[in-house]
Amino acid sequence: MIVVYHHNNKVVEVVLEKQNVNFATNNISNVLVEIAISDPDEILIWCSLDLKPNLNLSEMAAVFHHKKIMASYNPFTTSLLSKAIGYVEESPFININKQVTYPTWQMSSCVGGIHAGVLLQLKNSISTGNNFEYFLHSIAKLAMNNGLLCYSEPLLLKNHINRISDKKESSFVLFEFVKQHYKTRWVFLLFFNLFLYERKISLFPLIFSLFYSKRKLDKKVLNTLEIKSSKKIIDTEEVDIIIPTIGRKDFLYDILKDFSVQTNLPKKIIIVEQNTNLESISELDYLQNESWPFNIKHIFTHQAGACNARNLALDEIESEWVFMADDDIRIKDSFLKEAFVQIHKFGLNEITFGCYDSGYDFNKKYRNHMQWETFGSGCSIVKRKSLETLKYRKSFEFGYGEDADFGMQLRNKGLDIIYFPEPEILHLKAPVGGFRTKPVLEWQKDIIQPKPSPTVMLYKILHLSKEQINGYKTILFFKFYKLQSIKNPIRYFFYFKKQWNQSEYWANQLKNKI
């Protein structure tokens, strides 16, 4: 491990095993690259000189437990990019929870680290420049979708507290970053949103940004780095399966057969069967009539709803791991074995797998592991300890957003949602069961129908920043215009405002029930 201390954007000290090391330049980014070339197997740590007493060197091995991890921590209230970046990106990586390990590409120059091997792979793709924090942001933003796992990590500092910074956030840097890392249209939307919601006219930052070209990264640039986590994450490979089902008897049978021939057999399968007909009984006769190589916990309920069904199943889990499955998927016989190979290799508490139908365009599939923006309730394996105290919120029942909300609950506990393309799950997209009844939603008879759906709005109120919500509002306004009948833009503006307000009203009603 090599530590680079810096002050006023210049390197002041480089330390290797408590010995000072000579360096040829003051540029922080260039020093890190030089060290990476000479010491390609080291973890490189950067730290602001005033935070040197707080640097938590004892936790570095635990934080950087494999080569494809980049982590930093910003104890200050301001950062390189202002909160206005939320107008551009709606992902969970913007509104950072600084109390836990949290996935984000927003890196800090205050303290952080990266493996030298990563810098070696990226040194010809990303300009070092004079702004160290911009360099860090660019690495994380570009490499995050190519397998680099990036985090805000409070463990990097000890006895830290949030501090007020006198560093001013630059509109020029913000627009430059957006132009170099997003499609060009986003600088214009950023300009529009800043004027619309903050009454700021950022004309010169917009104009100057147009002279920058977009940065790109080869999708395979990090593929040669070997990953082997030093973290002990698995005690046993025992796994419980939870499956909510309604009206899909034959499809459920097929996936149970797939589980019965796994090379790593599940310990228990928890099936929550729903049928809203109060006089109905279970149709899953094969649960009793056939012999299965695992325990089956069968729960039959007249209450419909995936959130309720999954919560009932979560109350029954006992094994170290939980596979949250759907009733209309198929898997190969080595699926669980291969899944645990990935969990062990990367040191993960959660893993979500590619889940596609047979006709899905191969070229549109994500081919790299990456930090994912949502969560798959039918294609994920999670450590049971991570699920303690978590529930699917009933406010999302029969709406949209329960998966994404559950993913955010996991993130706010310090977990990450990692997508893996392999082993792949086949999603049959079975038709809806014949006895399902369409729920009557509270807002269904409103004269002014809410836009977006109140459950979508609820997710955004719970987890996104004000700027992200307003940015979404702008996009929705333009997208929905061509899909509705009011073509007078002024009339449409006032009608959309009423729909938005209606959605906020119902979302807050749902929020009060949580």
N, C-alpha and C positions, 0 to 999 in steps of 0.2 A: 504494500500500500504506500502510495506517494501522496503527500499533502502539499497543495499549492495555496499559500496565503497571499491575499491581494488587498490593495487599498487604493482608492481613487482610480479604479479600473487599470491598475498596474500591479504586476507581480512584485512582491517584496521578499518572499522567502519560499523555498522549496525544501521539504523535509522527507527523507527516506530513512525509516528505522531510527528516528531521533538524530539523524545526521543531516546537516545542511548540504544541499546539492546546488552546484553552479547552474545558472541559466543564461541563455544568450540574448534574450529579448525581454521587454517588459510586458508585451502583449499577452494577456492571459490565455486566449484561445491558442495562439501560436506555441506558447510554452507547453500547454497540455498536449498538443499534437507532437511536438518534439519529444516529449517524455514517452508518449505512446510508441513512437518509432524506436526509441532506444530500450524501452521496457514494455514490450507488447503483452506481457502476462500479468501486469499489475492493475490494481484498482486505483484510479486517479480521483483524488478528493480535492475539491476547491473550497475555500473558506475565507470569508471576509476577516480581516485582521482583528476587528473589534469583537468578533464572535469566537476568537480562538479559545478563550477560557471555557466556552460553552460547548465546544466541539466534542461530540460523544464518540470517541474512537473505539470504545469497547463494543459498540453495536454495529460497526461497519460490516463485519463478516456476516451478521444475520440479515442486514438490509440487502447487501449485494451478494446473495447466495447463489447466483449464476451469472453468466457473462452478459446476458441480454437484459440487464436492468439499469435504468437511469433514474436517479432519485435526487431530489433537492428539497429544501424547505425555506419558506419565506416568512420570517417572524414579523414582517412589517405590514402595514395596512395598505400600502400601495405596491404596484408591480410594474413591469415593463409596459404592459398593455392595460389600458383602463378598463373599467367594467363595460365600456362600449363594445368590446369584442363580442359581448352577448348578442348584439344586433346581427352578428354575422354567423355565429354558431350556436346551435340549440342543444348540443350534446351535454351529457352529465360532466364532461371534463372542464367546464367553465366555472361553475359555482362550487368552489373547493371547500370541503370540510377539513379544516386544519387540525382538528382534534384527533384524527385517525390517519392511517395510511390510506391515501386516496389517489385514484388514477387521474392523471392530468398531463397534458403536454406543456403546461405553463411552468417552466423551470425558473429557478431563482439563482442569482449569482451569489447570494448570501452564504449558502452552504449546499454542497451536493457532491455527487460522484457518478462515475461511469467507468466501465471497463475499457482499458486501453485498446483492446481488440476492436471494439465498436468504433472508436475514433479512427483507427487505421482503415477500416472499411469505408468510412464516410469522408475522410479528409479531402478526397478529390471531387466530392459532390457538393459540399457546402462551404462557402467562403467563410473564413474566420472573421474578417472585418475587425473593426475597432470596438464594437459594442458587444461585450462578452455575453450579456444576458440575451441579446438578440440571437447570437450564435447558439446558445443553449435552447432557446425557444424553437429555433429553426430545426435543429437536430431532432428534438422530441416530436415536433409536429409532423415532420416528413417521415421519420422512422417508425412512428407508433403503429401505422398500418402495415408495416413490414416486419413486425415481430419484436421490436424493442418495447419493453414494458416500462412505462414512465410513471413516476409517483411523486406526490407531495408526502414527505416522510418526516413526521415530528421526532422520530427517534434519533435523527442526525444531531440534534442539539439536546443538551441537558439543562435543566433549570431555565427553560426559555419562557418568555412571555411575549405577547404581541406588543410591537413597538410602533410608534408613529414615525414615519419617514418624511424627510424634507425633500425627497426626490420627486420632481414633477413628472407627471405622465404626459408624453408628447403625442399630439395628434398626428404629427408627421411620421413618427415611428409606427403608430397604429395603422395608418393607411398604407405605409410601405409593407408592413407585415401581411396585411390582408391581400394586397396586390401580388405578393410573392408566394403566397400559400393557399389562395383560393381562386376561384374563377373570377375573371375581371369584373363581372357584373356586381360582385359584392362590394367593391369600393363605392359604386354609385348608390347601392342600397344603404350602405353605411352613412354616406353623406346625407341621403334623404332622411334616414331615421334620426340622425343627430339633429337635423333641422326640425323634424316633425315633433320629436319628443323632448328635446332639450333646447330648442331654439338656437342651436349653434350653426354657424355657416363656416364649414371647413373647406373652403374653396382651394386655398393654396396647398394644403396637405393632399387633397384629391388630385390636383394637377401634377404635383411632384411625383405622386405614386405611379402615375401612368408611364413614367420613364423606366420603371423597374420591370424586369422580366420574371416570369413565374419560375420558381425553383421546383425541380423534379428529382425523384430518386428511383433508381433501378429497384424493382420489386424484389429482386433476388440478392441485393447487395449484402445482406446480413446472413444469408443462408449457410455460408461456410463456417460460421461460428458454432462451435460445439456447445451444447447446453447439458449441464449435469448439476442439478441443484444440490447444495450441501445441507439443505433443510430436511430434517426427518419429519415427514408429514403423515406417513402411513404406519399405523400399528398393526391393523389387520385390513384385509381387503373385503371384509364382510359388508354387504350392501343390502339395504331394503329398497324395494321399488314401490312407488306410489302411482296409482293410475285412477283418475276419475273417469267414469264412463256413463253414457246414457244412450240407450238404443243402438248399440253397436256390438251385439253379441258375437257375431262371426269375426269381426275385426279384432276384438279383444282376445278371442281364442287363438288367433294366429300369433299375436305378439306374446301371449303366454307360452306358446309352443317354442317361440324363439328363445325365450328366457330359460326354458327347460333343457335346452341343449347347449347352454353357454359353457365354455371351458372353465370359467369362474362362475359357479352357480350363485344366484342371489340367496340370501338367508331367508327373506320374507317378502311377499308381495301383498301390498295393501290395496284392495280394490274398493272404491266407493261408487256403488251403483245407485243411480238416481232415476226415479220415476214419479212424476207429479200426480199420477192417478192414485188416489187414496185407497182404492180397492185392489191395487196391483200387488204382485209378489215378484220375487226375483226370477229372471229368465235365464240366469247363468247356471243351468243345471250341471254343466260339465265340471264345475268347481268341486262338486261332491261325487259325481259319477266317474271321474277319472283320477288317476294317481299322479301327483305332481312332486317333483324332487325338491320342493321348498315349502315352507309354511305359507298359507294363504289366510289373510285376515280380510273377510268380506263384510263390508258395511253397506246396508241397504237403507236408503232414505227417500222420503217423498219430497224432500226439499231440493229443488233444482238450483244449479249455480256452481260454476267451477271454483270460485273462491271458497265457498262453504265446503265443497267436496275435498279440496286440497287441504284445508285446515283440519278437517276430520282425519284425514290420512296422516298429517304431520303429528297429530296427537298420539299416533300408534308406532312411530318409528323407534327403533332400538339399536340398530347396527351403527357402526362408525360412519358409514357413508349412506347417502340417500340418492337414488336415481329418480328424478322427477320426470315421469314418462307420460305419453299420451296413449290413447287406446287405438289409434290408427297409424302406428308406425311399425316398421320392420327393421331388424338388425341382424348382422351376421353372427355366427356362433362364437367368434372371438372378440365380440364388441367390448364386453366388460374387462377382459384381460388387457386389451389394447388401451382402453381408457385409463386403467391404473398405471400402465407404463408411462403415459403422458403425465399423469398426476405426480408420479414419483420423479420423473425427469425434470419437471418444472417447479416442483415444490408447491403445489396448488391446493387451496381449500375449496375451490370451485372450478368447474370446467363445463363449458357449453359446446355442443357439437353441431356441425353443419347438418341441417335437417331439410331435405329437398324432396320434391316430388320427382317422379321418373322422367318427366319431360322438361325439367329445368335446364336452361341453357348452361352448358358446362363453362363457357367463357365468362358467365356472370357470377360464378361461384367464387367466394373468397378462398384463395389457395394458401394463405399464410395464417398462422396463429396470430391473434391480435387482441387487444383490449376492446371489448364490445360495448356498444352504447346502450343496449337493452339487456334482456334476460329471457331465456327460453324455458318456460315452465314445463315443457314437454320433451326437453332434450338436454337436460343438465344434471350433473352429479355434484352434490354439495356435501361437505363434511357436516355430520349431524350437530356438532357443537356450534357451528356457525348459524344453525337454524333455531337455536334456542331463543325464545322470546319473540320470534318473528311469526307473523300471520299475514295471510292475504287479507287486505282491507275490504270489508264487505261493501264499502261505498263504491267500489269499482264493479260490483256484481252486475252482470248483463250489459256492461259497457265496454269501453276500451281503456287499456292502461294498467291492468292489474299485474301483467308481467313486468313492465318497465318499473312500476312502483316497487315491486318485490325486489327487483335488481337494485334499486336505490336504497332500500332498507339494508341490503347486504353491504353495499358500498359504505353506508354510514356506520357500519359496524367494523369497517377496516378491511373488508374483502374486496377482491377485484373480480370482474366478470371476464373470463378469458375464453375467446372463441377458438375452436380447433376444427379444421376441415376434415380430419380423420381421427377415429373411425366415423364414417358418415352414417346418418340415419335416413332411411327412406320414409318419407311422409306420404301416406296414401290419400290424404285429404278425403276421407270417407264422407258420404252425404250425412246430413243431420238426421239423427234418429227420428223415426216416424211419430213418436208420441210426445215430442217436445212441444211445450206450449210457449208462445211468444209472450214475454213479460210485458206488463203495462208499466211504463216508466212515468215518474211523477210529472215530467214536463211534456209528456206526449200530446196533451190536448191544448197546450198553450197556443194562443193565436200567433204570437211571435216565437218561432222555434229557435232555440239556442244554437249558436254557431261559435265555436266548435261544440262537439258533444260535451256536456257538463263533466263527464268522467275524464275526457282529455284535458279540459281546463283544470280539473282538480289536480291531475298529475303535475301540470305546469305550476300551479300555485304552490304545491307542496315542495317542489324540487328545483325549479328554475329561478334565475334572477329576474329582476324587473325588466332589464334590457332584453333578456332572452324572450320573455313573454311578449314584449312590444315588437321585437323583431319578427316573431311568429305571427303576430297580429297583422303586420304589414304584408307579409307573404300571403297569408290566408285571404286578405282583402283582394289582392290582385288575382290570385288563383280562382277564387270563387266567383269573381265577376263574370267570367265567360260561361259559367255553368248555371247561372240563374237568369230569371226572365227580365229583371229590371235593367234596362240598358241606359237609362239616364244616369250618368255618373253621380250627380248630386243627390238624386233620390236614393240611389244605391248606397252612397256613403252613410246617409242617415239611417237607412234600414239596417245596414250591416252593424252600425253602432248599437242599435236596439238589440240585435241578435247577440252581439258580443256581451252586452250588459246582462242579457238574460242568461247567458252561459255562466258568467261570473256569479250571478245570484244563486243558480242551482249548484254550482261547484262549491260555494261557501256553505250552502245548506248541507251538502254531502260531507264537507269537511267537519262541520259541527257534530256529525254522527260518529266520527272516528274516535 
